[in-house]
Amino acid sequence: MLLAVVGACGTSPVSPGGETASRSAAPVSAPESAVRTSAGAAELITVPDVSGLNHQQAQDTMQAAGLYNLREVDGKGLGRMLVVDSNWVQVAQDPPAGTKVTAGTVITLTAIKYTDR
């Protein structure tokens, strides 16, 4: 933390012999081709079909596919929280099954209670 403050003040660190250490002012960056390759390397995942599954099974299926950014929605529009996942059944998902997405994509799982049918 102290080095960050010293660097922010514009002073150069002093070596044990009392001499000021020199620093290169030019930033070092990766070659342009390397940056492009890294950015374009995002792996796409096919969204599995979880319609009709128990909500817990739907979550497990999504996570097994590499999708962890899951949002839960009460399909009746009552704003209920899906507390006991095994009491709910999937009625919709967004994006739809078969869509290719990146791992960080939000997957919305819409469910209703089995007793709502």
Solvent accessible surface area in square Angstrom, and as a share of the most:
residue,aa,sasa,rsa
1,M,203,0.91
2,L,131,0.65
3,L,139,0.69
4,A,70,0.54
5,V,82,0.47
6,V,41,0.23
7,G,33,0.32
8,A,89,0.69
9,C,93,0.55
10,G,67,0.64
11,T,76,0.44
12,S,46,0.30
13,P,52,0.33
14,V,101,0.58
15,S,43,0.27
16,P,150,0.94
17,G,71,0.69
18,G,54,0.52
19,E,127,0.57
20,T,89,0.52
21,A,45,0.35
22,S,111,0.72
23,R,143,0.52
24,S,97,0.62
25,A,106,0.82
26,A,69,0.54
27,P,128,0.81
28,V,148,0.85
29,S,100,0.64
30,A,56,0.43
31,P,93,0.59
32,E,128,0.57
33,S,64,0.41
34,A,43,0.33
35,V,85,0.49
36,R,155,0.57
37,T,99,0.57
38,S,83,0.53
39,A,80,0.62
40,G,67,0.65
41,A,73,0.57
42,A,65,0.50
43,E,135,0.61
44,L,101,0.50
45,I,25,0.13
46,T,64,0.37
47,V,1,0.01
48,P,31,0.19
49,D,94,0.48
50,V,1,0.00
51,S,69,0.44
52,G,50,0.49
53,L,60,0.30
54,N,27,0.14
55,H,0,0.00
56,Q,72,0.32
57,Q,98,0.44
58,A,0,0.00
59,Q,27,0.12
60,D,72,0.37
61,T,47,0.27
62,M,0,0.00
63,Q,69,0.31
64,A,93,0.72
65,A,38,0.30
66,G,23,0.22
67,L,0,0.00
68,Y,146,0.56
69,N,68,0.35
70,L,37,0.18
71,R,132,0.48
72,E,69,0.31
73,V,45,0.26
74,D,9,0.05
75,G,34,0.33
76,K,101,0.43
77,G,67,0.65
78,L,122,0.61
79,G,67,0.64
80,R,68,0.25
81,M,154,0.69
82,L,15,0.07
83,V,116,0.67
84,V,80,0.46
85,D,28,0.14
86,S,63,0.40
87,N,71,0.37
88,W,4,0.01
89,V,2,0.01
90,Q,3,0.01
91,V,69,0.39
92,A,48,0.37
93,Q,31,0.14
94,D,86,0.45
95,P,22,0.14
96,P,81,0.51
97,A,47,0.36
98,G,48,0.46
99,T,49,0.28
100,K,125,0.53
101,V,13,0.07
102,T,57,0.33
103,A,56,0.43
104,G,55,0.53
105,T,39,0.23
106,V,75,0.43
107,I,0,0.00
108,T,20,0.12
109,L,0,0.00
110,T,26,0.15
111,A,0,0.00
112,I,24,0.12
113,K,69,0.29
114,Y,96,0.36
115,T,123,0.71
116,D,37,0.19
117,R,184,0.67
